[in-house]
Amino acid sequence: MSTPQDVAKRRWWRPELGLALVVLGLGVFVVLGTLDVSAAASQLGLGPRFFPMLVGGSMIVIGLFYVADVLRGGRGDPEESEDVDVDAPADWRSVGLVSGIFLAFTALLNPLGWVLAASLLFFGLSLALGAEHKVRAAVVGVIVGLVTYLLFVKGLGVTLPGGLLQGVL
């Protein structure tokens, strides 16, 4: 038998509030972790603390608004999309492939370097998620890996592993 306190607690605590608190907590964690980063600003004037602080601060603001919304009675909308079958089983094969690709990326990052490991990551993810044109996926993977390397290393002054291409880049 439910007591009035149990009913009030169920109304107050909902899964939406748990997610809101996780977003808020992760934002605080990112901002606090970024405070320890010390490095000179890059040529653009943005140091390696800029983007983590931007993301962490945004997560804090979103988390606060989300907590306030949930406490005022807001609820998550039920899935209403036409192309989603809520009764379909989970695609554990894709989950396993994506997880394996991320694990391989972490294992290959230092030996191969960012450009090659990220290229393999993006290529592998595109194939696991259903890309039909393998050559195009490979080319886009290399371009994205190279561009992100150049943006972080040359633009922001962040050190990424060069790996096999250390002397070339």
Salt bridges, closest charged atoms under 4 A:
GLU16 OE1 - ARG14 NE 3.47
